[in-house]
Amino acid sequence: MASQIPPSSSAPHNRPREIALRFLAEPLDANFGGKVHGGAVMKWIDQAGYACASSWSGQYAVTVYVGGIRFYRPIQIGHLVEVRAKLIYTGRTSMHIAIDVHSGDSRTGQFTRTTHCIVVFVAVDPQGKPVQVPTWVSQSEEDLALQNYAVKLMELRKGIESEMARYEHP
Ligand SMILES: CC(C)(COP(=O)(O)OP(=O)(O)OC[C@H]1O[C@@H](n2cnc3c(N)ncnc32)[C@H](O)[C@@H]1OP(=O)(O)O)[C@@H](O)C(=O)NCCC(=O)NCCS
């Protein structure tokens, strides 16, 4: 079940920059330890990121990068899961999206943050060629901090990728 959070005042056009998916963790999502499989969480992250990127851009979009995924807490089968995706930076064709996963027992209504990561999507045309996306402009202190967070991570990634390139082509 997806719900679109109304566009914030910072949206330069009438499209949402945030979405949330809500559903119950099912027995089929379980790993061998009886909690939700990490791979299931990653799939939900990708789905929420796609819904957010395609809503913002009005285009088909592909995942180009998933970074720094952190699993803070396990998710119990039967718990309500909320996957929040929020656009925090746009390049020419890329959209950087912060994802936060919360889960909890719907009977108590107590939720904890279980996972966080940043995903980058690129809008593409039917031939798979990157296409320009509408620019998102931060208009609050909170949004500016998120944008700076995305830019800082981009800088850090350059170091990680050059280190990985040395490994790939020693
Ligand atoms: C996404 C893809 C089309 C980009 O093609 P490309 O030739 O690298 O295109 P470009 O060099 O023009 O880069 C496009 C954008 O991706 C960004 N990008 C490229 N590599 C990146 C990386 N490692 N991390 C973050 N962003 C990256 C670029 O910065 C650029 O963004 P900008 O236009 O906002 O500056 C291509 O890499 C691809 O098809 N990848 C496979 C996607 C896929 O199958 N995903 C899984 C299933 S959805």
The ligand as an SDF file (V2000), in Angstrom:
LIG
                    3D

 48 50  0  0  0  0  0  0  0  0999 V2000
   22.1120    4.6400  -14.8510 C   0  0  0  0  0  0  0  0  0  0  0  0
   22.8510    4.6080  -16.1850 C   0  0  0  0  0  0  0  0  0  0  0  0
   21.8380    4.7910  -17.3140 C   0  0  0  0  0  0  0  0  0  0  0  0
   23.7880    5.8230  -16.1650 C   0  0  0  0  0  0  0  0  0  0  0  0
   24.5310    5.7580  -17.3440 O   0  0  0  0  0  0  0  0  0  0  0  0
   25.9150    6.5340  -17.4430 P   0  0  0  0  0  0  0  0  0  0  0  0
   26.5020    6.2550  -18.7630 O   0  0  0  0  0  0  0  0  0  0  0  0
   26.7290    6.3110  -16.2110 O   0  0  0  0  0  0  0  0  0  0  0  0
   25.4010    8.0250  -17.4850 O   0  0  0  0  0  0  0  0  0  0  0  0
   26.1020    9.3310  -16.9760 P   0  0  0  0  0  0  0  0  0  0  0  0
   27.5910    9.1880  -16.8680 O   0  0  0  0  0  0  0  0  0  0  0  0
   25.5390   10.4210  -17.8330 O   0  0  0  0  0  0  0  0  0  0  0  0
   25.5530    9.5020  -15.4850 O   0  0  0  0  0  0  0  0  0  0  0  0
   24.1770    9.7060  -15.2740 C   0  0  0  0  0  0  0  0  0  0  0  0
   23.9990   10.1300  -13.8380 C   0  0  0  0  0  0  0  0  0  0  0  0
   24.3400    9.0390  -12.9910 O   0  0  0  0  0  0  0  0  0  0  0  0
   25.1800    9.5000  -11.9630 C   0  0  0  0  0  0  0  0  0  0  0  0
   26.0420    8.4270  -11.5170 N   0  0  0  0  0  0  0  0  0  0  0  0
   26.8350    7.6720  -12.2890 C   0  0  0  0  0  0  0  0  0  0  0  0
   27.5120    6.8180  -11.5040 N   0  0  0  0  0  0  0  0  0  0  0  0
   27.1220    7.0340  -10.2300 C   0  0  0  0  0  0  0  0  0  0  0  0
   27.4540    6.4790   -8.9680 C   0  0  0  0  0  0  0  0  0  0  0  0
   28.3430    5.5060   -8.8470 N   0  0  0  0  0  0  0  0  0  0  0  0
   26.8630    6.9680   -7.8690 N   0  0  0  0  0  0  0  0  0  0  0  0
   25.9620    7.9650   -7.9520 C   0  0  0  0  0  0  0  0  0  0  0  0
   25.5830    8.5390   -9.1240 N   0  0  0  0  0  0  0  0  0  0  0  0
   26.1790    8.0730  -10.2380 C   0  0  0  0  0  0  0  0  0  0  0  0
   25.9720   10.6210  -12.6000 C   0  0  0  0  0  0  0  0  0  0  0  0
   26.5360   11.4840  -11.6140 O   0  0  0  0  0  0  0  0  0  0  0  0
   24.8940   11.2910  -13.4270 C   0  0  0  0  0  0  0  0  0  0  0  0
   24.1240   12.1540  -12.5920 O   0  0  0  0  0  0  0  0  0  0  0  0
   23.8860   13.7150  -12.9580 P   0  0  0  0  0  0  0  0  0  0  0  0
   23.3780   13.7540  -14.3850 O   0  0  0  0  0  0  0  0  0  0  0  0
   22.8510   14.1600  -11.9910 O   0  0  0  0  0  0  0  0  0  0  0  0
   25.2020   14.3970  -12.8060 O   0  0  0  0  0  0  0  0  0  0  0  0
   23.6660    3.3010  -16.3950 C   0  0  0  0  0  0  0  0  0  0  0  0
   24.7450    3.2900  -15.4710 O   0  0  0  0  0  0  0  0  0  0  0  0
   22.8190    2.0640  -16.2050 C   0  0  0  0  0  0  0  0  0  0  0  0
   21.9830    1.7380  -17.0480 O   0  0  0  0  0  0  0  0  0  0  0  0
   23.0360    1.3740  -15.0760 N   0  0  0  0  0  0  0  0  0  0  0  0
   22.2560    0.1630  -14.7680 C   0  0  0  0  0  0  0  0  0  0  0  0
   20.9810    0.5380  -14.0310 C   0  0  0  0  0  0  0  0  0  0  0  0
   20.2840   -0.6910  -13.5350 C   0  0  0  0  0  0  0  0  0  0  0  0
   20.1550   -1.6550  -14.2660 O   0  0  0  0  0  0  0  0  0  0  0  0
   19.8510   -0.6550  -12.2620 N   0  0  0  0  0  0  0  0  0  0  0  0
   19.3010   -1.8080  -11.5950 C   0  0  0  0  0  0  0  0  0  0  0  0
   17.9030   -2.1150  -11.9620 C   0  0  0  0  0  0  0  0  0  0  0  0
   16.8110   -0.7260  -11.9350 S   0  0  0  0  0  0  0  0  0  0  0  0
  1  2  1  0
  2  3  1  0
  2  4  1  0
  2 36  1  0
  4  5  1  0
  5  6  1  0
  6  7  2  0
  6  8  1  0
  6  9  1  0
  9 10  1  0
 10 11  2  0
 10 12  1  0
 10 13  1  0
 13 14  1  0
 14 15  1  0
 15 16  1  0
 15 30  1  0
 16 17  1  0
 17 18  1  0
 17 28  1  0
 18 19  1  0
 18 27  1  0
 19 20  2  0
 20 21  1  0
 21 22  1  0
 21 27  2  0
 22 23  1  0
 22 24  2  0
 24 25  1  0
 25 26  2  0
 26 27  1  0
 28 29  1  0
 28 30  1  0
 30 31  1  0
 31 32  1  0
 32 33  2  0
 32 34  1  0
 32 35  1  0
 36 37  1  0
 36 38  1  0
 38 39  2  0
 38 40  1  0
 40 41  1  0
 41 42  1  0
 42 43  1  0
 43 44  2  0
 43 45  1  0
 45 46  1  0
 46 47  1  0
 47 48  1  0
M  END
$$$$
